[in-house]
Amino acid sequence: ERLCDCPVDTFRCSAGGCVPDKFVCDGQPQCPDLSDEWGCFSVDGGALKVRIESQELKPVCGDGWTKELSDAVCAKLGFTEAKSFSISGESGEDSAYRYMSTNASNLLGNMALASNCSAGLVKIECEQYLCGRESITPT
């Protein structure tokens, strides 16, 4: 299976091998190279979007969102931390992901699709790494 095409409804790992679509962007890497967890977060024009279980990117609801969660997302995207985050006044979306926990231990595993987002949507600006500055996350 290493150098072959993957069956329908599966994801092909970058280093070879196949993983069922439902395990892509689930917060638990199944591919040896972790490629099934790449591209799960996106910041486009400041708007945070998340892909879970190989679905399309959807916005994130601001209900209960924190600076700690913003820092964790920015770290996943390869930045040092969140420079800032805000919650927009209106959702404007049919559905968004809502974070369902109080800590940032498993970002994707603690997201659930919500049809009602009263707080608005999350916007994030991530901080670039600067020479001589320590990361907030241990390496």
C-alpha positions as CSV (number, residue, x, y, z in Angstrom):
1,E,0.0,0.0,0.0
2,R,3.0,2.2,0.5
3,L,3.3,3.3,-3.2
4,C,-0.2,2.6,-4.4
5,D,-3.3,4.8,-4.7
6,C,-5.6,4.9,-1.8
7,P,-9.2,3.6,-1.9
8,V,-12.1,6.0,-2.1
9,D,-12.9,7.7,1.3
10,T,-9.3,7.5,2.4
11,F,-6.4,9.9,2.7
12,R,-3.0,9.2,1.3
13,C,-0.2,10.0,3.8
14,S,2.7,11.9,2.3
15,A,5.1,9.2,3.3
16,G,2.9,6.5,2.0
17,G,0.0,4.5,3.4
18,C,-3.7,5.3,3.6
19,V,-5.9,6.5,6.5
20,P,-9.8,6.6,6.5
21,D,-11.1,10.1,5.9
22,K,-12.8,10.2,9.2
23,F,-9.4,10.2,10.9
24,V,-8.0,13.2,9.0
25,C,-7.8,16.4,11.2
26,D,-9.2,14.5,14.2
27,G,-6.4,15.7,16.5
28,Q,-4.7,12.3,16.7
29,P,-2.1,11.6,13.9
30,Q,-2.4,8.2,12.2
31,C,0.1,8.8,9.4
32,P,3.7,8.1,10.4
33,D,4.7,11.6,9.0
34,L,1.7,13.3,10.8
35,S,0.4,14.5,7.3
36,D,-3.2,13.6,8.2
37,E,-3.1,16.5,10.7
38,W,-1.6,19.1,8.3
39,G,-3.8,21.9,6.9
40,C,-6.4,21.6,9.6
41,F,-6.2,25.2,10.7
42,S,-6.3,28.3,8.4
43,V,-6.2,32.0,9.1
44,D,-7.6,33.9,6.0
45,G,-7.8,37.6,6.4
46,G,-7.7,37.1,10.1
47,A,-10.7,34.7,10.2
48,L,-9.8,31.4,11.9
49,K,-11.1,28.4,10.0
50,V,-10.9,24.7,10.9
51,R,-11.2,21.4,9.0
52,I,-12.3,18.4,11.0
53,E,-12.5,14.8,9.8
54,S,-11.6,15.8,6.2
55,Q,-14.6,18.1,5.9
56,E,-14.4,21.6,4.4
57,L,-12.9,24.5,6.3
58,K,-15.5,26.2,8.6
59,P,-15.2,29.3,10.9
60,V,-14.8,29.0,14.6
61,C,-17.4,30.3,17.0
62,G,-16.2,32.8,19.7
63,D,-18.3,31.3,22.5
64,G,-15.8,30.5,25.2
65,W,-12.7,31.2,23.0
66,T,-9.6,32.3,24.9
67,K,-6.1,33.8,24.4
68,E,-4.7,30.4,25.4
69,L,-6.6,28.7,22.5
70,S,-5.4,31.4,20.1
71,D,-1.8,30.8,21.2
72,A,-2.2,27.1,20.6
73,V,-3.7,27.6,17.1
74,C,-0.9,30.0,16.1
75,A,1.7,27.4,17.4
76,K,0.1,24.7,15.2
77,L,0.5,27.1,12.3
78,G,4.2,27.5,13.0
79,F,4.0,30.9,14.7
80,T,5.3,31.8,18.2
81,E,1.9,32.9,19.7
82,A,-1.2,34.9,19.0
83,K,-0.4,38.6,18.6
84,S,-4.1,39.3,19.1
85,F,-7.5,37.8,18.8
86,S,-11.0,39.1,18.6
87,I,-14.6,38.0,18.3
88,S,-16.6,39.5,15.4
89,G,-20.0,40.8,16.2
90,E,-22.0,38.6,13.8
91,S,-21.6,35.1,12.7
92,G,-22.9,35.3,9.1
93,E,-22.5,31.6,8.8
94,D,-24.9,28.6,8.8
95,S,-22.6,26.6,11.0
96,A,-19.3,27.0,12.8
97,Y,-17.1,24.9,15.1
98,R,-17.3,25.6,18.8
99,Y,-14.6,24.7,21.2
100,M,-16.1,22.5,23.9
101,S,-13.4,22.4,26.6
102,T,-11.6,24.6,29.0
103,N,-8.0,23.8,28.0
104,A,-6.0,23.7,24.8
105,S,-4.8,20.1,25.1
106,N,-6.6,18.7,22.0
107,L,-7.8,21.5,19.8
108,L,-9.3,19.4,17.0
109,G,-10.7,16.7,19.3
110,N,-12.6,19.2,21.4
111,M,-14.4,21.0,18.5
112,A,-18.0,20.3,17.6
113,L,-20.2,21.7,14.8
114,A,-22.7,24.3,16.2
115,S,-25.6,25.7,14.3
116,N,-25.9,28.7,16.7
117,C,-23.0,31.0,17.4
118,S,-24.2,33.9,19.6
119,A,-20.8,35.5,20.3
120,G,-19.6,35.8,16.7
121,L,-16.6,34.3,14.9
122,V,-12.9,34.2,16.0
123,K,-10.3,36.4,14.3
124,I,-6.6,35.8,15.0
125,E,-3.4,37.5,14.2
126,C,-0.3,35.3,14.8
127,E,3.1,36.6,15.9
128,Q,6.1,35.8,13.7
129,Y,9.2,34.3,15.3
130,L,11.8,36.9,16.1
131,C,15.5,36.2,16.6
132,G,16.5,36.1,20.3
133,R,12.9,35.6,21.5
134,E,11.9,32.4,23.3
135,S,8.8,30.4,22.2
136,I,5.9,30.1,24.6
137,T,5.6,26.4,23.9
138,P,8.3,24.0,24.9
139,T,10.3,22.3,22.1
